[in-house]
Amino acid sequence: MVRLAVPVGLISVATPLQSDGQFGTGRVFRSAVLIVFGAVVLGTAMLASSGAGKALQPQPAAPASGRYAFHDAHFHLTNYIQEGITLRDFLTIMGDTVGRSTVFGIPLQQQWAYGNTGDFAPTYYLQTDAPLYYYSFTDASIAMAYKALTPAEQARFDPMITGFNPADMYAADHIRRVLKTFPGVFSGIGEFTIHKEFVSSKISGETASLLNPALDRVLDFAGEVGLVVILHNDVDMPFPRPGQDPYQVTQLRDLIRRHPRTTIIWAHMGLGRVVRPVKDQLAMMERGLSNPDLKHLYLDISWDEVAKYVVASPETIKATADLITRHPDRFLFGTDEVAPPDRGTYMKVYETYAPLFASLPPEVSQKLRTGNYERLFDEARRKVRAWERANVPSR
Ligand SMILES: [Zn+2]
Protein backbone atom coordinates (compact mmCIF):
# COMPACT_ATOMS: atom_id res chain seq x y z
CA MET A 1 0.00 0.00 0.00
CA VAL A 2 1.26 3.40 -0.85
CA ARG A 3 0.38 6.86 0.12
CA LEU A 4 0.16 9.50 -2.42
CA ALA A 5 -1.18 12.88 -2.83
CA VAL A 6 -4.18 13.07 -5.02
CA PRO A 7 -6.37 16.02 -5.58
CA VAL A 8 -9.43 13.96 -5.37
CA GLY A 9 -12.86 15.11 -5.42
CA LEU A 10 -15.22 14.35 -2.63
CA ILE A 11 -12.12 14.15 -0.76
CA SER A 12 -9.03 15.66 0.22
CA VAL A 13 -5.48 15.35 -0.30
CA ALA A 14 -3.40 12.58 1.00
CA THR A 15 -5.23 9.56 -0.20
CA PRO A 16 -3.48 6.31 0.40
CA LEU A 17 -4.46 3.76 -2.13
CA GLN A 18 -4.06 0.09 -1.84
CA SER A 19 -1.76 -1.27 -4.35
CA ASP A 20 -0.56 -4.60 -3.24
CA GLY A 21 -1.35 -5.88 -6.65
CA GLN A 22 -3.21 -8.97 -5.62
CA PHE A 23 -6.69 -9.79 -4.69
CA GLY A 24 -8.66 -12.69 -3.42
CA THR A 25 -6.65 -12.95 -0.24
CA GLY A 26 -7.54 -11.92 3.25
CA ARG A 27 -4.75 -9.44 3.22
CA VAL A 28 -6.40 -7.37 0.65
CA PHE A 29 -9.40 -6.78 2.77
CA ARG A 30 -7.50 -6.08 5.92
CA SER A 31 -7.20 -2.46 5.21
CA ALA A 32 -10.39 -2.12 3.46
CA VAL A 33 -11.68 0.91 5.04
CA LEU A 34 -15.26 1.09 4.50
CA ILE A 35 -17.40 3.18 2.93
CA VAL A 36 -20.60 4.39 3.17
CA PHE A 37 -22.23 7.54 2.87
CA GLY A 38 -25.55 8.82 2.34
CA ALA A 39 -27.49 11.80 2.18
CA VAL A 40 -30.18 13.58 3.47
CA VAL A 41 -32.58 15.93 2.92
CA LEU A 42 -34.11 15.49 -0.33
CA GLY A 43 -34.77 18.84 -1.43
CA THR A 44 -38.25 19.32 -1.31
CA ALA A 45 -38.23 19.64 -4.87
CA MET A 46 -41.01 20.81 -6.55
CA LEU A 47 -43.68 19.35 -8.03
CA ALA A 48 -46.97 19.30 -8.25
CA SER A 49 -48.59 19.87 -11.36
CA SER A 50 -51.43 18.01 -10.05
CA GLY A 51 -54.11 19.80 -11.77
CA ALA A 52 -53.70 19.08 -15.36
CA GLY A 53 -54.65 16.05 -17.30
CA LYS A 54 -56.73 13.31 -16.05
CA ALA A 55 -56.14 10.72 -13.58
CA LEU A 56 -54.30 7.67 -14.72
CA GLN A 57 -55.14 4.51 -12.94
CA PRO A 58 -54.91 5.10 -9.21
CA GLN A 59 -51.93 3.57 -7.52
CA PRO A 60 -52.77 1.63 -4.38
CA ALA A 61 -50.96 2.54 -1.19
CA ALA A 62 -47.73 0.68 -0.71
CA PRO A 63 -47.32 -1.62 2.27
CA ALA A 64 -45.80 0.11 5.28
CA SER A 65 -42.60 -0.88 6.88
CA GLY A 66 -43.51 -2.15 10.29
CA ARG A 67 -43.93 -5.82 9.57
CA TYR A 68 -41.14 -6.35 7.07
CA ALA A 69 -37.45 -7.07 7.53
CA PHE A 70 -36.52 -4.90 4.57
CA HIS A 71 -37.38 -3.32 1.24
CA ASP A 72 -34.97 -4.08 -1.61
CA ALA A 73 -33.51 -0.94 -3.18
CA HIS A 74 -31.54 -2.85 -5.81
CA PHE A 75 -32.96 -5.89 -7.57
CA HIS A 76 -32.56 -7.36 -11.07
CA LEU A 77 -35.41 -9.53 -12.33
CA THR A 78 -33.43 -10.67 -15.38
CA ASN A 79 -29.81 -11.34 -16.30
CA TYR A 80 -27.34 -10.45 -19.07
CA ILE A 81 -29.26 -12.51 -21.63
CA GLN A 82 -32.63 -11.12 -20.54
CA GLU A 83 -33.72 -14.30 -18.80
CA GLY A 84 -34.85 -14.57 -15.21
CA ILE A 85 -37.79 -15.13 -12.95
CA THR A 86 -41.31 -13.74 -13.06
CA LEU A 87 -42.64 -11.11 -10.69
CA ARG A 88 -44.96 -13.76 -9.23
CA ASP A 89 -41.93 -15.98 -8.54
CA PHE A 90 -40.33 -13.01 -6.87
CA LEU A 91 -43.43 -12.30 -4.76
CA THR A 92 -43.21 -15.86 -3.48
CA ILE A 93 -39.56 -15.33 -2.58
CA MET A 94 -40.37 -12.01 -0.86
CA GLY A 95 -43.11 -13.64 1.20
CA ASP A 96 -43.83 -11.77 4.42
CA THR A 97 -40.17 -10.85 4.87
CA VAL A 98 -39.71 -8.27 2.14
CA GLY A 99 -42.25 -5.50 1.81
CA ARG A 100 -41.31 -3.68 -1.37
CA SER A 101 -38.70 -3.86 -4.06
CA THR A 102 -37.29 -1.98 -6.96
CA VAL A 103 -37.41 -4.04 -10.12
CA PHE A 104 -35.31 -3.77 -13.23
CA GLY A 105 -33.64 -5.97 -15.75
CA ILE A 106 -30.17 -5.35 -17.05
CA PRO A 107 -29.88 -2.84 -19.90
CA LEU A 108 -27.04 -4.76 -21.50
CA GLN A 109 -27.35 -7.89 -23.55
CA GLN A 110 -24.37 -10.23 -23.90
CA GLN A 111 -24.00 -11.09 -27.55
CA TRP A 112 -23.56 -14.77 -28.43
CA ALA A 113 -20.90 -14.42 -31.10
CA TYR A 114 -20.49 -17.78 -32.76
CA GLY A 115 -17.05 -16.88 -34.02
CA ASN A 116 -15.93 -16.31 -30.45
CA THR A 117 -17.48 -19.09 -28.37
CA GLY A 118 -18.95 -21.43 -30.97
CA ASP A 119 -21.69 -23.60 -29.53
CA PHE A 120 -21.04 -22.34 -26.02
CA ALA A 121 -23.84 -19.88 -25.22
CA PRO A 122 -22.51 -17.30 -22.76
CA THR A 123 -24.89 -16.08 -20.06
CA TYR A 124 -22.48 -13.72 -18.29
CA TYR A 125 -20.16 -11.01 -19.52
CA LEU A 126 -17.07 -12.72 -18.14
CA GLN A 127 -17.64 -15.83 -20.26
CA THR A 128 -16.77 -14.38 -23.64
CA ASP A 129 -14.89 -11.58 -25.36
CA ALA A 130 -17.92 -10.73 -27.50
CA PRO A 131 -19.40 -7.27 -26.86
CA LEU A 132 -22.47 -6.20 -24.90
CA TYR A 133 -25.12 -3.98 -26.44
CA TYR A 134 -28.03 -1.88 -25.10
CA TYR A 135 -31.26 -3.83 -25.09
CA SER A 136 -34.13 -1.35 -24.86
CA PHE A 137 -36.84 -3.99 -24.95
CA THR A 138 -36.07 -4.66 -21.29
CA ASP A 139 -38.24 -1.65 -20.35
CA ALA A 140 -41.28 -2.95 -22.20
CA SER A 141 -40.72 -6.37 -20.72
CA ILE A 142 -40.56 -5.04 -17.15
CA ALA A 143 -43.60 -2.81 -17.72
CA MET A 144 -45.71 -5.64 -19.11
CA ALA A 145 -44.75 -7.93 -16.23
CA TYR A 146 -45.79 -5.22 -13.77
CA LYS A 147 -49.05 -4.50 -15.55
CA ALA A 148 -50.02 -8.16 -15.36
CA LEU A 149 -50.13 -7.99 -11.55
CA THR A 150 -53.08 -7.08 -9.36
CA PRO A 151 -53.07 -3.54 -7.92
CA ALA A 152 -52.14 -4.87 -4.47
CA GLU A 153 -49.21 -6.76 -5.95
CA GLN A 154 -48.13 -3.76 -8.01
CA ALA A 155 -48.03 -1.63 -4.89
CA ARG A 156 -45.04 -3.65 -3.70
CA PHE A 157 -42.87 -2.79 -6.69
CA ASP A 158 -41.03 0.24 -8.01
CA PRO A 159 -40.11 -0.54 -11.64
CA MET A 160 -37.13 1.29 -13.11
CA ILE A 161 -36.24 2.29 -16.68
CA THR A 162 -32.81 1.07 -17.78
CA GLY A 163 -32.84 0.41 -21.54
CA PHE A 164 -30.99 3.52 -22.73
CA ASN A 165 -27.43 4.22 -23.83
CA PRO A 166 -26.04 6.91 -21.49
CA ALA A 167 -23.57 7.97 -24.19
CA ASP A 168 -26.43 8.87 -26.56
CA MET A 169 -27.79 12.42 -26.57
CA TYR A 170 -31.17 10.81 -27.31
CA ALA A 171 -31.12 8.74 -24.10
CA ALA A 172 -33.42 11.16 -22.26
CA ASP A 173 -35.89 10.92 -25.15
CA HIS A 174 -36.03 7.15 -24.70
CA ILE A 175 -36.91 7.61 -21.03
CA ARG A 176 -39.64 10.11 -21.88
CA ARG A 177 -41.03 7.69 -24.49
CA VAL A 178 -41.15 4.83 -21.99
CA LEU A 179 -43.06 7.00 -19.49
CA LYS A 180 -45.55 8.00 -22.16
CA THR A 181 -46.00 4.43 -23.38
CA PHE A 182 -46.37 2.95 -19.90
CA PRO A 183 -47.80 5.66 -17.62
CA GLY A 184 -48.47 4.63 -14.05
CA VAL A 185 -45.61 2.14 -13.93
CA PHE A 186 -42.12 3.54 -13.33
CA SER A 187 -40.57 5.19 -10.28
CA GLY A 188 -37.03 5.78 -11.51
CA ILE A 189 -34.17 4.99 -13.86
CA GLY A 190 -31.33 2.51 -13.34
CA GLU A 191 -29.40 0.69 -12.36
CA PHE A 192 -27.41 1.98 -15.29
CA THR A 193 -23.66 2.06 -15.56
CA ILE A 194 -20.94 4.50 -16.48
CA HIS A 195 -17.66 3.02 -15.20
CA LYS A 196 -17.82 -0.68 -14.32
CA GLU A 197 -14.96 -3.10 -14.13
CA PHE A 198 -14.82 -5.47 -17.13
CA VAL A 199 -18.16 -4.20 -18.46
CA SER A 200 -17.79 -0.63 -19.74
CA SER A 201 -14.98 -1.51 -22.11
CA LYS A 202 -17.01 -4.35 -23.64
CA ILE A 203 -20.00 -2.27 -24.70
CA SER A 204 -20.37 -1.65 -28.42
CA GLY A 205 -20.08 1.94 -29.57
CA GLU A 206 -18.89 5.02 -27.74
CA THR A 207 -17.67 4.39 -24.19
CA ALA A 208 -19.88 5.98 -21.54
CA SER A 209 -18.40 8.83 -19.55
CA LEU A 210 -19.27 11.02 -16.59
CA LEU A 211 -18.23 13.97 -18.75
CA ASN A 212 -20.71 13.27 -21.55
CA PRO A 213 -23.50 15.88 -21.85
CA ALA A 214 -25.79 12.99 -22.82
CA LEU A 215 -25.64 11.93 -19.18
CA ASP A 216 -26.45 15.47 -18.07
CA ARG A 217 -29.55 15.40 -20.24
CA VAL A 218 -30.62 12.15 -18.58
CA LEU A 219 -30.12 13.49 -15.07
CA ASP A 220 -31.82 16.79 -15.90
CA PHE A 221 -34.84 14.95 -17.19
CA ALA A 222 -34.92 12.62 -14.17
CA GLY A 223 -34.91 15.68 -11.91
CA GLU A 224 -37.68 17.34 -13.90
CA VAL A 225 -39.92 14.27 -13.66
CA GLY A 226 -38.96 13.17 -10.14
CA LEU A 227 -37.46 9.84 -11.16
CA VAL A 228 -35.06 8.28 -8.63
CA VAL A 229 -31.70 7.52 -10.25
CA ILE A 230 -29.65 4.41 -9.43
CA LEU A 231 -26.19 4.94 -10.87
CA HIS A 232 -23.36 2.43 -10.96
CA ASN A 233 -19.94 4.04 -11.14
CA ASP A 234 -16.85 2.36 -9.74
CA VAL A 235 -14.93 4.52 -7.33
CA ASP A 236 -11.68 3.56 -9.04
CA MET A 237 -10.29 1.42 -11.83
CA PRO A 238 -9.84 -2.30 -11.09
CA PHE A 239 -6.09 -2.52 -10.57
CA PRO A 240 -4.76 1.01 -10.13
CA ARG A 241 -1.04 1.56 -10.36
CA PRO A 242 0.50 3.12 -7.29
CA GLY A 243 -0.20 6.80 -7.36
CA GLN A 244 -2.89 6.58 -9.99
CA ASP A 245 -5.46 9.36 -9.76
CA PRO A 246 -8.95 7.96 -9.04
CA TYR A 247 -10.35 10.52 -11.42
CA GLN A 248 -13.82 9.02 -11.38
CA VAL A 249 -14.42 10.38 -7.89
CA THR A 250 -13.86 13.98 -8.92
CA GLN A 251 -15.92 13.57 -12.05
CA LEU A 252 -18.76 11.92 -10.13
CA ARG A 253 -18.80 14.65 -7.49
CA ASP A 254 -18.99 17.32 -10.18
CA LEU A 255 -21.73 15.45 -12.02
CA ILE A 256 -23.89 15.11 -8.92
CA ARG A 257 -23.30 18.73 -8.04
CA ARG A 258 -24.55 19.78 -11.47
CA HIS A 259 -27.95 18.14 -10.80
CA PRO A 260 -29.19 19.33 -7.41
CA ARG A 261 -32.84 18.55 -8.23
CA THR A 262 -32.15 14.90 -8.98
CA THR A 263 -32.24 12.16 -6.34
CA ILE A 264 -29.22 9.97 -7.04
CA ILE A 265 -28.40 6.66 -5.38
CA TRP A 266 -24.76 5.66 -5.89
CA ALA A 267 -24.96 1.89 -6.26
CA HIS A 268 -22.69 -0.29 -4.13
CA MET A 269 -21.02 2.80 -2.66
CA GLY A 270 -18.80 2.64 -5.70
CA LEU A 271 -17.29 -0.75 -4.94
CA GLY A 272 -16.94 -3.76 -7.17
CA ARG A 273 -15.72 -7.30 -7.34
CA VAL A 274 -12.12 -6.20 -7.55
CA VAL A 275 -12.55 -2.45 -7.25
CA ARG A 276 -11.58 -2.14 -3.62
CA PRO A 277 -12.31 0.68 -1.26
CA VAL A 278 -10.00 3.56 -1.86
CA LYS A 279 -8.16 3.82 1.39
CA ASP A 280 -9.61 6.58 3.43
CA GLN A 281 -12.86 5.96 1.68
CA LEU A 282 -14.63 6.36 4.94
CA ALA A 283 -13.32 9.87 5.30
CA MET A 284 -14.16 10.54 1.68
CA MET A 285 -17.74 9.41 2.20
CA GLU A 286 -17.99 11.48 5.34
CA ARG A 287 -16.91 14.53 3.39
CA GLY A 288 -19.31 13.79 0.55
CA LEU A 289 -22.24 13.33 2.91
CA SER A 290 -21.43 16.50 4.76
CA ASN A 291 -21.14 18.54 1.57
CA PRO A 292 -24.27 20.70 1.22
CA ASP A 293 -23.89 20.54 -2.57
CA LEU A 294 -24.39 16.77 -2.46
CA LYS A 295 -27.39 16.50 -0.19
CA HIS A 296 -29.34 14.74 -2.93
CA LEU A 297 -26.81 11.90 -2.99
CA TYR A 298 -27.68 8.55 -1.39
CA LEU A 299 -25.81 5.26 -1.20
CA ASP A 300 -26.89 1.68 -1.44
CA ILE A 301 -24.92 -1.08 0.26
CA SER A 302 -26.13 -3.76 -2.13
CA TRP A 303 -24.13 -6.67 -3.60
CA ASP A 304 -22.46 -9.55 -1.80
CA GLU A 305 -19.15 -8.23 -3.14
CA VAL A 306 -19.74 -5.06 -1.08
CA ALA A 307 -20.95 -6.92 1.99
CA LYS A 308 -17.66 -8.80 2.07
CA TYR A 309 -15.78 -5.52 2.63
CA VAL A 310 -18.19 -4.26 5.26
CA VAL A 311 -18.22 -7.38 7.42
CA ALA A 312 -14.53 -8.17 6.90
CA SER A 313 -13.65 -7.44 10.54
CA PRO A 314 -15.10 -5.94 13.73
CA GLU A 315 -13.29 -2.73 12.81
CA THR A 316 -14.83 -2.44 9.35
CA ILE A 317 -18.27 -3.19 10.75
CA LYS A 318 -17.92 -0.54 13.41
CA ALA A 319 -16.52 2.05 11.01
CA THR A 320 -19.41 1.50 8.61
CA ALA A 321 -22.00 1.50 11.39
CA ASP A 322 -20.61 4.76 12.75
CA LEU A 323 -20.79 6.44 9.37
CA ILE A 324 -24.35 5.28 8.73
CA THR A 325 -25.37 6.41 12.20
CA ARG A 326 -23.98 9.87 11.52
CA HIS A 327 -25.97 10.03 8.25
CA PRO A 328 -28.98 7.82 8.94
CA ASP A 329 -31.17 9.21 6.16
CA ARG A 330 -28.77 8.51 3.31
CA PHE A 331 -28.19 4.78 3.11
CA LEU A 332 -30.38 2.10 1.60
CA PHE A 333 -30.14 -1.65 1.83
CA GLY A 334 -30.48 -3.67 -1.36
CA THR A 335 -29.51 -7.17 -2.43
CA ASP A 336 -28.37 -6.68 -6.04
CA GLU A 337 -29.58 -10.22 -6.62
CA VAL A 338 -30.04 -11.16 -10.28
CA ALA A 339 -32.97 -13.48 -10.99
CA PRO A 340 -32.51 -15.50 -7.78
CA PRO A 341 -33.66 -19.11 -8.18
CA ASP A 342 -34.91 -19.47 -4.61
CA ARG A 343 -35.41 -17.75 -1.29
CA GLY A 344 -32.20 -19.08 0.24
CA THR A 345 -30.10 -17.54 -2.50
CA TYR A 346 -32.02 -14.29 -2.33
CA MET A 347 -31.64 -13.86 1.44
CA LYS A 348 -27.87 -14.35 1.51
CA VAL A 349 -26.84 -10.71 1.27
CA TYR A 350 -29.30 -9.70 3.98
CA GLU A 351 -27.98 -12.43 6.23
CA THR A 352 -24.38 -11.46 5.55
CA TYR A 353 -25.15 -7.98 6.80
CA ALA A 354 -26.58 -9.20 10.13
CA PRO A 355 -23.51 -7.99 12.08
CA LEU A 356 -23.90 -4.52 10.57
CA PHE A 357 -27.61 -4.29 11.37
CA ALA A 358 -26.86 -5.45 14.91
CA SER A 359 -24.30 -2.67 15.32
CA LEU A 360 -26.75 0.10 14.46
CA PRO A 361 -29.19 1.84 16.79
CA PRO A 362 -32.61 0.29 16.05
CA GLU A 363 -34.05 3.41 14.44
CA VAL A 364 -31.00 3.76 12.18
CA SER A 365 -31.21 0.12 11.16
CA GLN A 366 -34.89 0.62 10.36
CA LYS A 367 -34.16 3.60 8.12
CA LEU A 368 -31.44 1.66 6.30
CA ARG A 369 -33.69 -1.36 5.72
CA THR A 370 -37.09 0.26 5.09
CA GLY A 371 -37.56 3.90 6.09
CA ASN A 372 -35.30 5.58 3.56
CA TYR A 373 -36.68 3.43 0.76
CA GLU A 374 -40.21 4.49 1.60
CA ARG A 375 -39.33 8.17 1.80
CA LEU A 376 -37.48 8.26 -1.54
CA PHE A 377 -39.71 6.01 -3.58
CA ASP A 378 -43.02 7.29 -2.22
CA GLU A 379 -41.88 10.77 -3.20
CA ALA A 380 -40.84 9.50 -6.65
CA ARG A 381 -44.22 7.86 -7.20
CA ARG A 382 -46.04 11.06 -6.33
CA LYS A 383 -43.88 13.19 -8.61
CA VAL A 384 -43.77 10.85 -11.59
CA ARG A 385 -47.54 10.30 -11.51
CA ALA A 386 -48.02 14.08 -11.40
CA TRP A 387 -45.68 14.51 -14.40
CA GLU A 388 -47.62 11.85 -16.28
CA ARG A 389 -50.94 13.52 -15.55
CA ALA A 390 -49.55 16.73 -16.99
CA ASN A 391 -47.72 15.25 -19.98
CA VAL A 392 -49.41 12.06 -21.12
CA PRO A 393 -52.52 12.68 -23.17
CA SER A 394 -55.42 10.66 -21.88
CA ARG A 395 -56.37 7.65 -23.89
ZN1 LIG B 1 -26.99 -4.23 -9.82
Residues whose N, C-alpha, C, O or C-beta is under 5 A from the ligand:
A	BS01	ZN	E191 D336
